[in-house]
Amino acid sequence: MQLLPMRDPRTMSWFGAGDWILLIYILGLYVGIVKVILPKYMAKRKEFDLLGYIRCYNLLLVAINAVFAYKIARRSYFGGGYSWFCQGLDLGGKDTTLLQLNYLYMFVRIFEFSDTVFFVLRKKFNQATFLNISHHCIAVGLPWYGVAYGIDGQICLMVLFNMVVHVIMYSYYFLASFQSMVPYLGWKKHLTKLQILQFAVVLVHMSIPIYHDCGYPPQNSILVISMYAYFLVMFTKFYGSTYSDAKKSLPETNGSIARANTHKIK
């Protein structure tokens, strides 16, 4: 088996497709801003009051993820004839609508870099963790790779599951920003469980093309499996350390670290 699968001919002319230098530049700029530039800028300044912006941001991401999930579902598993078991790539297909939706969603993941920026501007430096930053980098790196070597097919179930989780997650963040809602948010730890379930399901589902030939590149599966195995381990450790004490299961006004992307609000 060769290291990389065949280049996707449908996306050859798309911006960023196969341009790894640009990806490194984008990720490097993100890391540099949140770990060096902004911390130095905020060192002797008072934290910004971003409550209103963060609420709007969370609502916007709820809506964006819901719309993308609906459109991708209609083009794949709920109207597009996709196989739930193993779905290959249609490299010769003329309809690129599904590819375009996945491609556009990649830029939504870049927009989510704002999560970490909010942490730093509010002087929550301890929340700009390695897990938080690596999660954002991987969330952009995987679809960037997909644009070049196949961004549809088997991976669409992972994308849909992730979007549904994001709808629930950002809804929680929005509600958790209101003091009056705190008594009703006892399902925080269940959100973390849902995320862990997501990683487990994706690991199993993406392993199928490795053993069953359905026209989906096994190289793509191996890449996704390696990234999601990392998430599964890290989020499981987070769950164990956070909820080992029953008192820690109480909802926080500040949202959840479960995805390592919280917007903590006092």
Rosetta silent file (secondary structure, phi, psi, omega in degrees, C-alpha in Angstrom):
SEQUENCE: MQLLPMRDPRTMSWFGAGDWILLIYILGLYVGIVKVILPKYMAKRKEFDLLGYIRCYNLLLVAINAVFAYKIARRSYFGGGYSWFCQGLDLGGKDTTLLQLNYLYMFVRIFEFSDTVFFVLRKKFNQATFLNISHHCIAVGLPWYGVAYGIDGQICLMVLFNMVVHVIMYSYYFLASFQSMVPYLGWKKHLTKLQILQFAVVLVHMSIPIYHDCGYPPQNSILVISMYAYFLVMFTKFYGSTYSDAKKSLPETNGSIARANTHKIK
SCORE:     score description
SCORE:     0.000 S_00000001
   1 L     0.000  127.455 -179.647    0.000    0.000    0.000 S_00000001
   2 L   -73.049  159.556 -174.216    1.415    3.359   -1.036 S_00000001
   3 L   -62.696  -46.272 -179.717    1.804    6.156    1.501 S_00000001
   4 L  -116.725  145.075  176.702   -0.765    8.491   -0.052 S_00000001
   5 L   -73.729  179.931  178.391   -3.880    7.610   -2.059 S_00000001
   6 L   -66.259  139.482  178.605   -4.617    8.921   -5.530 S_00000001
   7 L   -63.004  135.778 -179.361   -5.083   12.673   -5.731 S_00000001
   8 L   -73.171  112.981 -177.332   -8.755   13.632   -5.993 S_00000001
   9 H   -69.195  -17.921 -176.348   -9.173   15.037   -9.548 S_00000001
  10 H   -73.712  -18.960 -173.756  -12.405   16.800   -8.601 S_00000001
  11 H  -119.088   13.243 -175.400  -10.663   19.324   -6.359 S_00000001
  12 L   -52.525  -38.265 -174.147   -7.420   19.979   -8.221 S_00000001
  13 L   -94.759    2.776 -175.825   -8.227   23.651   -8.802 S_00000001
  14 L   -77.150  144.806 -179.970   -9.708   24.396   -5.381 S_00000001
  15 L   -59.063  128.165  176.984   -8.029   26.932   -3.114 S_00000001
  16 L    84.273  -12.512 -176.523   -5.706   25.240   -0.632 S_00000001
  17 L   -63.734  113.476  178.916   -6.156   21.759   -2.074 S_00000001
  18 L    78.548    4.321 -179.000   -2.841   19.968   -1.572 S_00000001
  19 L   -92.954   87.927 -175.965   -1.094   23.178   -0.475 S_00000001
  20 H   -74.481  -26.141  176.702    0.615   21.980    2.716 S_00000001
  21 H   -64.328  -42.062  178.656    2.757   25.103    3.014 S_00000001
  22 H   -64.804  -40.280  178.580   -0.381   27.209    3.325 S_00000001
  23 H   -61.918  -46.046  179.138   -1.784   24.836    5.952 S_00000001
  24 H   -61.067  -38.628  178.747    1.421   25.033    8.001 S_00000001
  25 H   -64.090  -45.120 -178.792    1.316   28.818    7.719 S_00000001
  26 H   -63.683  -47.559 -178.731   -2.320   28.974    8.932 S_00000001
  27 H   -67.990  -38.945  178.369   -1.744   26.609   11.861 S_00000001
  28 H   -64.048  -39.697  178.491    1.553   28.265   12.745 S_00000001
  29 H   -64.473  -43.050  178.642   -0.100   31.688   12.736 S_00000001
  30 H   -59.646  -50.601 -178.964   -2.890   30.388   14.991 S_00000001
  31 H   -63.297  -42.497 -179.809   -0.466   28.866   17.504 S_00000001
  32 H   -62.415  -38.708 -178.984    1.759   31.929   17.444 S_00000001
  33 H   -68.527  -47.288 -173.015   -1.165   34.268   18.102 S_00000001
  34 H   -82.775  -19.219 -178.498   -2.716   32.331   20.996 S_00000001
  35 H  -107.771  -18.097 -176.722    0.535   31.218   22.679 S_00000001
  36 H  -125.416  -61.511 -171.421    2.882   34.153   22.068 S_00000001
  37 H   -64.488  -56.427 -177.296    1.418   37.340   20.588 S_00000001
  38 H   -67.067  -41.181  176.685   -1.860   37.660   22.515 S_00000001
  39 H   -57.965  -39.939  177.420   -0.496   36.478   25.899 S_00000001
  40 H   -66.575  -39.678 -179.939    2.221   39.150   25.672 S_00000001
  41 H   -64.757  -37.055 -175.511   -0.337   41.735   24.624 S_00000001
  42 H   -89.043   -7.626 -173.149   -2.650   40.836   27.527 S_00000001
  43 L   -52.048  -43.757 -176.831    0.063   40.479   30.181 S_00000001
  44 L  -114.185   21.282  179.400   -0.413   43.970   31.617 S_00000001
  45 L  -116.881  156.996  176.519   -3.937   44.596   30.437 S_00000001
  46 L   -76.744  146.632 -179.542   -7.323   43.917   31.973 S_00000001
  47 L   -62.912  149.109  179.775   -9.321   41.058   30.527 S_00000001
  48 L   -79.505  145.091  173.713  -11.898   41.916   27.872 S_00000001
  49 L   -90.724  101.427 -173.170  -15.604   41.653   28.629 S_00000001
  50 L  -114.465   16.970 -174.924  -16.718   39.422   25.754 S_00000001
  51 H   -53.860  -48.860 -179.238  -19.909   37.929   27.172 S_00000001
  52 H   -63.691  -42.313  179.007  -22.175   39.366   24.488 S_00000001
  53 H   -63.639  -41.859 -177.340  -19.807   38.420   21.676 S_00000001
  54 H   -67.693  -37.351  177.179  -19.399   34.872   22.986 S_00000001
  55 H   -63.172  -45.314  178.280  -23.140   34.362   23.257 S_00000001
  56 H   -63.532  -41.273  178.822  -23.610   35.500   19.655 S_00000001
  57 H   -59.723  -46.371 -179.807  -20.667   33.346   18.580 S_00000001
  58 H   -64.330  -43.210  178.248  -22.140   30.247   20.237 S_00000001
  59 H   -63.437  -39.970  179.086  -25.569   30.799   18.706 S_00000001
  60 H   -60.732  -43.255 -178.902  -23.999   31.354   15.299 S_00000001
  61 H   -70.888  -29.992  172.885  -22.123   28.047   15.520 S_00000001
  62 H   -60.882  -48.610 -178.555  -25.286   26.232   16.596 S_00000001
  63 H   -65.657  -45.284 -178.719  -27.026   27.511   13.469 S_00000001
  64 H   -60.698  -46.621 -178.769  -24.079   26.880   11.133 S_00000001
  65 H   -66.342  -37.209  178.582  -23.610   23.295   12.306 S_00000001
  66 H   -64.357  -44.043 -179.109  -27.335   22.566   12.103 S_00000001
  67 H   -65.750  -46.577  179.764  -27.550   23.863    8.517 S_00000001
  68 H   -64.004  -40.656  179.792  -24.434   22.003    7.352 S_00000001
  69 H   -61.597  -43.084  179.901  -25.559   18.784    9.060 S_00000001
  70 H   -63.298  -47.150 -176.474  -28.946   18.962    7.332 S_00000001
  71 H   -67.785  -40.763  179.692  -27.486   19.653    3.885 S_00000001
  72 H   -70.255  -38.193  178.245  -24.774   16.998    4.121 S_00000001
  73 H   -61.164  -42.010 -179.748  -27.243   14.425    5.495 S_00000001
  74 H   -66.026  -26.553 -178.467  -29.587   15.036    2.547 S_00000001
  75 H   -94.405   -3.867 -176.340  -26.697   14.493    0.118 S_00000001
  76 L  -127.493  -90.822 -171.224  -25.352   11.364    1.817 S_00000001
  77 L   -83.129  -20.046 -177.654  -27.139    9.019    4.216 S_00000001
  78 L  -120.603   61.826  178.666  -30.619   10.531    4.089 S_00000001
  79 L   132.243  -14.117 -178.585  -31.315   10.922    0.391 S_00000001
  80 L  -101.400    2.522  177.043  -27.943   10.527   -1.277 S_00000001
  81 L    74.731   19.176 -179.842  -27.856    6.715   -1.326 S_00000001
  82 L   -70.217  142.875  175.393  -24.824    6.421    0.954 S_00000001
  83 L   -82.806  131.423  177.811  -24.049    3.045    2.515 S_00000001
  84 L   -72.222  -21.804 -177.066  -24.006    3.059    6.318 S_00000001
  85 L   -84.786  -59.252 -178.223  -21.502    0.210    6.259 S_00000001
  86 L  -151.713  119.608 -176.118  -18.823    1.252    3.780 S_00000001
  87 L  -120.650  122.253 -179.303  -18.952    4.125    1.311 S_00000001
  88 L   -86.421 -176.048  177.596  -16.307    4.718   -1.318 S_00000001
  89 L   -96.018  140.860  176.158  -15.278    7.818   -3.253 S_00000001
  90 L  -102.779   74.811 -173.411  -16.894    8.728   -6.551 S_00000001
  91 L   -63.958  -21.528 -179.716  -13.779   10.253   -8.112 S_00000001
  92 L   -98.520    3.707 -177.353  -15.396   10.420  -11.534 S_00000001
  93 L   -69.710  147.744 -178.999  -18.640   11.999  -10.344 S_00000001
  94 L   -94.965  -22.657  179.488  -19.766   15.310  -11.793 S_00000001
  95 L   -85.753  109.760 -176.772  -21.916   16.418   -8.865 S_00000001
  96 L  -106.256   18.171 -177.372  -19.528   18.032   -6.383 S_00000001
  97 H   -59.029  -45.387 -179.140  -22.158   19.528   -4.072 S_00000001
  98 H   -64.168  -40.542  177.002  -21.277   17.218   -1.188 S_00000001
  99 H   -61.595  -43.222 -178.010  -17.585   17.935   -1.633 S_00000001
 100 H   -64.114  -37.677  178.371  -18.250   21.656   -1.661 S_00000001
 101 H   -64.299  -45.383  178.091  -20.241   21.450    1.581 S_00000001
 102 H   -64.882  -37.134  179.531  -17.436   19.566    3.323 S_00000001
 103 H   -65.256  -45.172  179.690  -14.900   21.978    1.866 S_00000001
 104 H   -65.136  -34.946 -179.895  -16.799   25.046    3.118 S_00000001
 105 H   -66.279  -26.055  176.118  -17.163   23.474    6.542 S_00000001
 106 H   -58.205  -36.588  179.765  -13.380   23.308    6.747 S_00000001
 107 H   -73.934  -24.830  172.747  -13.386   27.116    6.935 S_00000001
 108 H   -64.816  -39.269  179.235  -15.911   26.921    9.775 S_00000001
 109 H   -66.371  -32.423  174.637  -13.305   24.902   11.682 S_00000001
 110 H   -68.019  -39.893  177.199  -10.768   27.654   11.039 S_00000001
 111 H   -59.183  -30.552 -178.707  -13.317   30.162   12.352 S_00000001
 112 L   -72.126   -5.575  170.237  -13.466   28.080   15.545 S_00000001
 113 L   -56.991  -22.609  179.512   -9.906   29.156   16.320 S_00000001
 114 H   -57.315  -28.173  177.805  -11.813   32.028   17.941 S_00000001
 115 H   -50.331  -53.503 -176.907  -12.461   29.691   20.896 S_00000001
 116 H   -69.723  -35.717  177.895   -8.838   29.935   21.996 S_00000001
 117 H   -60.191  -41.158  177.904   -8.610   33.622   21.146 S_00000001
 118 H   -61.824  -40.786  177.971  -11.498   34.281   23.542 S_00000001
 119 H   -54.812  -50.769 -173.589   -9.668   32.415   26.294 S_00000001
 120 H   -69.407  -41.747  179.504   -6.587   34.575   25.955 S_00000001
 121 H   -65.280  -22.550  177.112   -8.432   37.877   25.594 S_00000001
 122 L   -99.686   10.740  177.126  -10.259   37.038   28.814 S_00000001
 123 L    59.349   34.141  172.995   -6.922   36.060   30.430 S_00000001
 124 L   -97.066   59.747 -172.937   -7.958   32.424   30.830 S_00000001
 125 H   -60.473  -30.983 -178.230   -4.467   31.328   29.811 S_00000001
 126 H   -68.958  -14.408  179.429   -4.787   27.980   31.567 S_00000001
 127 H   -90.648  -12.840  175.197   -7.573   27.001   29.164 S_00000001
 128 L   -83.844   63.523 -173.214   -5.390   27.449   26.076 S_00000001
 129 L   -81.849  170.859  175.529   -4.071   23.946   26.703 S_00000001
 130 H   -60.995  -40.756  179.447   -2.177   21.577   24.451 S_00000001
 131 H   -64.047  -44.450  178.934   -5.362   19.522   24.036 S_00000001
 132 H   -58.701  -50.298 -176.202   -7.385   22.582   23.098 S_00000001
 133 H   -70.454  -41.842  179.844   -4.880   23.818   20.533 S_00000001
 134 H   -65.588  -35.076  177.650   -4.044   20.388   19.097 S_00000001
 135 H   -61.064  -46.084  179.598   -7.758   19.661   18.731 S_00000001
 136 H   -64.575  -40.108 -179.752   -8.266   22.784   16.653 S_00000001
 137 H   -64.733  -43.714  179.019   -5.211   22.054   14.512 S_00000001
 138 H   -66.649  -38.559 -179.556   -6.317   18.486   13.801 S_00000001
 139 H   -62.632  -24.414  175.392   -9.888   19.653   13.108 S_00000001
 140 H   -94.119  -38.292 -177.867   -8.523   21.800   10.284 S_00000001
 141 H   -64.026  -38.162 -179.060   -5.731   19.465    9.154 S_00000001
 142 H   -63.970  -51.920  178.049   -7.996   16.465    8.515 S_00000001
 143 H   -67.024  -28.666  176.941  -10.389   18.193    6.083 S_00000001
 144 H   -62.601  -43.291  174.530   -7.438   19.995    4.485 S_00000001
 145 H   -62.841  -41.970 -178.212   -5.987   16.566    3.729 S_00000001
 146 H   -61.355  -36.101  178.738   -9.433   15.420    2.615 S_00000001
 147 H   -58.341  -34.724 -178.521   -9.734   18.171    0.019 S_00000001
 148 H   -84.571  -33.370 -171.444   -6.671   16.710   -1.701 S_00000001
 149 H  -126.282   13.387  176.001   -7.349   12.983   -1.225 S_00000001
 150 L   122.910  102.023 -176.524  -11.081   12.560   -0.664 S_00000001
 151 L  -105.620    3.655  177.030  -13.326   14.638    1.562 S_00000001
 152 L  -117.814 -157.652  178.559  -16.520   12.624    1.011 S_00000001
 153 H    76.419 -141.280 -172.741  -17.309    8.898    1.232 S_00000001
 154 H   -55.362  -32.335 -175.036  -16.817    6.974    4.490 S_00000001
 155 H   -71.859  -12.450 -176.719  -15.727   10.005    6.462 S_00000001
 156 H   -63.390  -30.789  177.968  -19.116   11.722    6.045 S_00000001
 157 H   -65.109  -39.932  176.631  -20.584    9.815    9.005 S_00000001
 158 H   -60.962  -43.602 -178.215  -17.833   11.242   11.198 S_00000001
 159 H   -63.288  -45.025 -179.396  -18.563   14.737    9.887 S_00000001
 160 H   -64.533  -45.815  179.341  -22.305   14.425   10.552 S_00000001
 161 H   -59.275  -43.723 -179.007  -21.825   13.000   14.046 S_00000001
 162 H   -63.880  -38.774  179.376  -19.394   15.784   14.845 S_00000001
 163 H   -65.923  -41.119  177.956  -21.810   18.464   13.641 S_00000001
 164 H   -62.246  -43.903  177.070  -24.617   17.097   15.817 S_00000001
 165 H   -60.038  -39.887 -179.924  -22.279   17.109   18.823 S_00000001
 166 H   -65.996  -36.906  176.984  -21.331   20.701   18.010 S_00000001
 167 H   -60.706  -47.087  179.785  -24.993   21.763   17.927 S_00000001
 168 H   -66.300  -43.902 -175.982  -25.517   20.297   21.401 S_00000001
 169 H   -64.157  -49.255 -179.068  -22.188   21.560   22.708 S_00000001
 170 H   -72.121  -24.346  172.237  -22.523   25.185   21.605 S_00000001
 171 H   -65.791  -40.964  177.411  -26.134   25.189   22.805 S_00000001
 172 H   -62.172  -47.364  179.840  -24.796   24.210   26.218 S_00000001
 173 H   -56.605  -43.111 -179.184  -22.178   26.972   26.119 S_00000001
 174 H   -63.601  -49.309 -179.183  -24.855   29.529   25.268 S_00000001
 175 H   -64.149  -37.381 -177.166  -27.223   28.416   28.032 S_00000001
 176 H   -68.509  -12.205  179.702  -24.381   28.140   30.562 S_00000001
 177 L   -81.409   -5.733  178.945  -23.615   31.836   30.108 S_00000001
 178 L  -107.362  121.967 -179.500  -26.853   32.711   31.920 S_00000001
 179 H   -55.999  -35.755 -176.959  -26.825   32.439   35.717 S_00000001
 180 H   -67.280  -18.788 -177.431  -30.540   31.629   35.705 S_00000001
 181 H   -92.002  -12.296 -174.339  -29.914   28.509   33.618 S_00000001
 182 H   -53.940  -44.303 -177.852  -27.244   26.968   35.869 S_00000001
 183 H   -63.457  -16.656 -176.129  -29.675   24.863   37.975 S_00000001
 184 H  -102.953    7.081 -174.550  -30.977   23.196   34.808 S_00000001
 185 L  -109.172   47.338  179.846  -27.629   22.239   33.287 S_00000001
 186 L   -79.618    6.536 -177.404  -26.895   19.012   35.109 S_00000001
 187 L  -100.634   18.215 -178.585  -26.162   17.216   31.849 S_00000001
 188 H   -57.409  -48.271 -175.920  -22.667   18.604   31.407 S_00000001
 189 H   -67.874  -24.316  177.944  -20.888   15.298   32.013 S_00000001
 190 H   -72.103  -26.309  173.750  -23.240   13.562   29.588 S_00000001
 191 H   -65.064  -40.693  177.058  -21.990   15.910   26.884 S_00000001
 192 H   -64.218  -40.319  177.668  -18.500   14.599   27.563 S_00000001
 193 H   -61.570  -40.762  178.701  -19.838   11.030   27.344 S_00000001
 194 H   -62.142  -39.237  178.763  -21.406   11.855   23.984 S_00000001
 195 H   -65.931  -41.724  178.054  -18.071   13.121   22.714 S_00000001
 196 H   -64.280  -40.909  177.130  -16.307    9.963   23.875 S_00000001
 197 H   -61.072  -40.873  177.788  -19.031    7.880   22.194 S_00000001
 198 H   -55.978  -48.201 -178.619  -18.449    9.866   19.010 S_00000001
 199 H   -62.621  -40.786 -178.825  -14.757    8.989   18.991 S_00000001
 200 H   -66.134  -44.685 -179.929  -15.460    5.296   19.610 S_00000001
 201 H   -62.872  -43.774 -179.589  -18.075    5.060   16.849 S_00000001
 202 H   -63.510  -40.839  178.974  -15.815    6.845   14.359 S_00000001
 203 H   -58.739  -44.450  179.626  -12.890    4.540   15.184 S_00000001
 204 H   -68.359  -47.865 -176.038  -15.002    1.468   14.419 S_00000001
 205 H   -63.864  -41.567 -178.184  -16.671    2.937   11.342 S_00000001
 206 H   -76.274  -12.807  177.584  -13.454    4.239    9.780 S_00000001
 207 H   -80.555  -17.492 -176.337  -11.714    0.893   10.301 S_00000001
 208 H   -59.539  -46.690 -179.062  -14.121   -0.896    7.936 S_00000001
 209 H   -63.725  -14.900  178.231  -12.445    0.229    4.650 S_00000001
 210 H   -72.175  -32.228 -176.847   -9.147   -1.225    5.903 S_00000001
 211 H  -108.191  -16.531 -178.378  -10.604   -4.727    5.857 S_00000001
 212 L  -125.951  121.304 -177.295  -13.415   -4.333    3.323 S_00000001
 213 L   -79.947  106.990  178.709  -12.763   -2.984   -0.162 S_00000001
 214 L  -125.664   12.744  178.519  -15.521   -0.483   -0.943 S_00000001
 215 L    89.290   15.632  176.544  -13.502    2.045   -2.915 S_00000001
 216 L  -109.641  130.084 -175.808  -12.440    4.169    0.025 S_00000001
 217 L   -59.837  120.672  177.928   -8.682    4.748    0.483 S_00000001
 218 H   -62.001  -25.755  177.660   -7.427    2.821    3.547 S_00000001
 219 H   -61.119  -39.162  178.285   -4.766    5.523    3.964 S_00000001
 220 H   -63.998  -41.492  179.174   -7.536    8.003    4.763 S_00000001
 221 H   -62.245  -44.426 -178.199   -8.998    5.605    7.318 S_00000001
 222 H   -62.348  -40.253  179.496   -5.655    5.088    9.031 S_00000001
 223 H   -63.397  -47.982 -178.913   -5.097    8.833    9.325 S_00000001
 224 H   -64.185  -41.981 -179.452   -8.530    9.466   10.862 S_00000001
 225 H   -60.607  -42.096 -178.840   -8.188    6.479   13.203 S_00000001
 226 H   -64.923  -40.239  179.946   -4.854    7.716   14.530 S_00000001
 227 H   -69.699  -41.554 -177.752   -6.251   11.193   15.231 S_00000001
 228 H   -75.496  -26.476  173.494   -9.448    9.937   16.849 S_00000001
 229 H   -63.757  -40.091  176.688   -7.577    7.403   18.962 S_00000001
 230 H   -60.861  -47.633  179.157   -5.672   10.363   20.402 S_00000001
 231 H   -61.781  -42.490 -178.660   -8.931   12.194   21.137 S_00000001
 232 H   -59.490  -45.678  179.789  -10.495    9.101   22.700 S_00000001
 233 H   -64.209  -47.667 -175.049   -7.589    8.654   25.096 S_00000001
 234 H   -68.207  -40.763 -178.634   -7.347   12.339   26.030 S_00000001
 235 H   -74.584  -31.510  175.613  -11.070   12.908   26.528 S_00000001
 236 H   -65.877  -41.211  176.228  -11.445    9.694   28.513 S_00000001
 237 H   -63.317  -41.215  178.438   -8.641   10.865   30.789 S_00000001
 238 H   -61.254  -45.006 -178.966  -10.356   14.232   31.080 S_00000001
 239 H   -62.032  -44.650 -179.072  -13.652   12.591   32.020 S_00000001
 240 H   -62.699  -42.223 -177.700  -12.000   10.398   34.643 S_00000001
 241 H   -75.672  -28.826 -176.161  -10.110   13.260   36.265 S_00000001
 242 H   -84.613  -37.619 -172.991  -13.032   15.690   36.154 S_00000001
 243 H  -111.087   16.827  177.240  -15.887   13.474   37.318 S_00000001
 244 L   -67.013  -29.742  176.058  -14.129   11.107   39.713 S_00000001
 245 L   -98.414  127.824 -176.673  -15.590   13.240   42.519 S_00000001
 246 H   -58.320  -29.784 -179.521  -19.382   13.338   42.489 S_00000001
 247 H   -65.068  -26.207 -176.789  -19.323   17.040   43.350 S_00000001
 248 H   -76.488   -6.022  179.276  -17.637   17.788   40.050 S_00000001
 249 H   -80.451   -7.068  177.597  -20.687   16.604   38.150 S_00000001
 250 L   -66.650  142.323 -179.208  -22.472   19.860   39.054 S_00000001
 251 L   -67.177  147.014  177.198  -22.958   22.173   36.038 S_00000001
 252 L  -104.525  145.630  174.110  -20.660   25.158   35.713 S_00000001
 253 L   -61.761  -23.468 -167.968  -21.739   28.611   34.622 S_00000001
 254 L   -88.571    5.832 -178.766  -18.666   28.572   32.454 S_00000001
 255 L    87.455 -169.642 -172.774  -19.483   25.898   29.940 S_00000001
 256 L  -114.744  143.550  173.447  -17.653   22.645   29.330 S_00000001
 257 L   -91.917   -0.210 -171.809  -14.029   21.760   28.784 S_00000001
 258 L   -49.105  -38.398  178.782  -15.182   18.451   27.409 S_00000001
 259 L   -96.808    6.294 -175.632  -14.160   19.351   23.931 S_00000001
 260 L    61.972   29.890 -178.616  -11.263   21.398   25.236 S_00000001
 261 L  -137.008   50.251 -175.135  -13.036   24.395   23.701 S_00000001
 262 L   -83.329  160.545  171.651  -14.834   26.119   26.590 S_00000001
 263 L  -123.121   83.553 -174.824  -15.899   29.716   26.955 S_00000001
 264 L   -72.504  130.293 -174.594  -15.795   30.110   30.752 S_00000001
 265 L  -128.281  123.284  179.406  -17.933   32.967   31.915 S_00000001
 266 L   -78.170    0.000    0.000  -18.017   34.270   35.492 S_00000001
